[in-house]
């Protein structure tokens, strides 16, 4: 017999993260689960997720597609139909779940739910501290942050950052949060990312000021800080490096392409913030050490504006820029102070974290990598 290329013990290291993924996605007995995977996804990752789905009593179907450039491209028609037919879509490097028309149709017309595994689809993702972060701790943090942010309409939102951001906005229609998965498990119609830990305002109202970004999804770390001037929730000027032209190429001429559709921040201190990779991992958006502002389409958030791109690949235009070490207050209450989430310091969170080890270790922040 030839030498085994894969250590048979490796999958045991992936299973805690894979089971958390299936749990977060709300996979249940009898569900039809579509695993949409990139042809470059690590086979061991696919195997571990299939095992986790089977352990939940669900029926998995696997579909492979070639990798795309950047995030969120329209899938081939057969895959789009499969997405609509599935109860749950697990996206493992395919980038078809999220800001695509096929996903919007599956979620809102057919009540599927879609959960992306943070890219790249390698064993390191399922082994990461973020993927193994205790779900119970995650949920109690989410509930505390929800209570802080669920303010009356018109309550002031104030965001600053170490790089010079200074923007104000208002709570609108009491819209804060982002899906049942943050406080329980994903429900039909939900789109989310695993490891989870993202929260915010969807959309905020009357956004004004200056936002300074150190990175963008799709581009990674910026060549120099990118500065948005925002008036009445619209971007009126962009300054910075070569990314400015790339952003203009995407949003110019697109109705609502320059509209601020969300202000979001992270909840999970264990999530990786690696500024050196391109495209930037979605896990980086889910640490309290970052805050991101989305422009363009807000349909996934049941927002009031659509923004459709110029090409078939980019039918749904949505772009996130994000900043390091934010400070956020809502209605005068401190939610984040220079990248540290106030809820994490509470006695309640520490009491729950103690079930899983030393609370200082369980709740420790993963260092930012530049």
Residue, then its C-alpha position, 0 to 999 in steps of 0.5 A: x500500500x502507498x503512503x497515506x497523504x492525509x493523517x487520519x487523526x487530522x479530522x478529529x482536530x477539525x470536528x469541534x469547529x465543524x460541529x459549531x458551524x453546523x450548530x450555528x447554521x441551525x442544521x437539524x434532523x431531516x434538513x436538506x443541506x447544500x454544501x456549495x464548495x470551491x474546487x480549491x476547498x481543502x477536502x478534509x474541511x469538506x469531509x469534516x463539515x459533511x460529518x458534522x451535517x450527518x451528525x445533526x441528522x440532515x441530508x447533505x448534497x455537495x456542489x463544487x464550483x471554480x473559485x471566483x475573484x473576490x467575494x460574492x459572484x452569481x452562481x451558475x443556474x443549476x447551483x442557483x436552483x439548488x440553493x432555492x431547493x435547500x433548507x440550509x446552504x453552507x458556503x465553503x469558498x464558493x462565495x455564492x451566499x451573501x450579496x447575490x441575486x441567487x442568494x436573495x431569491x433563495x432566502x426571501x422567496x424560498x426561506x432557505x438560510x445561508x451561512x458562509x465559512x470564513x475564507x479561505x476554506x482551509x483546516x486553519x479556519x475550523x481549527x481557529x480559536x474563533x471557530x471553537x469559541x463557546x456558543x453559549x459565551x457568544x450568545x450571552x455577549x450578543x444579548x448584552x450588546x443587543x440590550x445596549x444598542x436597542x435604543x429608541x429611534x433618533x438615539x445618537x450613534x457616535x463612531x471614532x477610530x484610532x486612524x481619525x474616524x469621526x462620524x455620527x448617525x442615528x438609530x432608525x426603526x430600532x433596527x439593530x442586530x443581524x439575524x437569530x444566529x447571533x443569539x440562538x441559531x440561524x433561522x429561515x431567511x438568515x444570511x450569516x458568516x461563521x465564525x460569527x460575531x457581527x452586530x450593528x445598525x441596518x441601516x443607520x439614519x443621518x450618517x455624517x462625518x469622516x470615516x477612515x478605513x485601513x482595509x476593504x473586503x476584496x482588496x485587503x489592507x489599503x495602500x494608505x488610509x482611505x477617507x470617506x466624506x459622508x453627508x446625509x448617508x451618502x459618500x460625497x468624496x473619497x481620498x486615498x491610494x489606488x483603491x479609490x479608483x477601484x471603488x469608484x469603478x464599482x459604485x459610479x453610475x450605480x443608483x444607491x452605490x454610494x449609500x451607507x447601508x450599515x454600520x457593523x462591528x465585531x463581538x467575538x474576541x477570539x476571531x482573527x484580524x489578519x490584515x496581510x491577506x487578500x481578499x481580507x477574511x470575513x473573520x476580521x470583521x467579526x472581532x471588536x477590534x474592527x468596525x465596518x461600514x457597508x455601502x450599496x445594497x441593503x436588501x439582505x438587511x431588509x433595507x429600503x434601498x437596492x444597488x445593482x452592479x454593472x455586470x452579471x458577476x456583480x449584480x448586487x453591489x455591496x462593499x465593506x470598508x473597515x477600521x481598526x480599534x473603534x470607539x462606539x457609543x449609542x445613546x451616550x452608552x459606551x459599547x466599544x472603547x478602542x477595540x475593547x467590547x464593554x460587554x466582555x468585561x461584565x460579571x455575567x460574561x465572565x461567569x459563563x466563560x468560566x464554564x469553559x476554562x480560565x475566563x481571562x483566556x477564553x475571552x482574550x483577544x487575538x492579536x491583530x496581524x499587520 
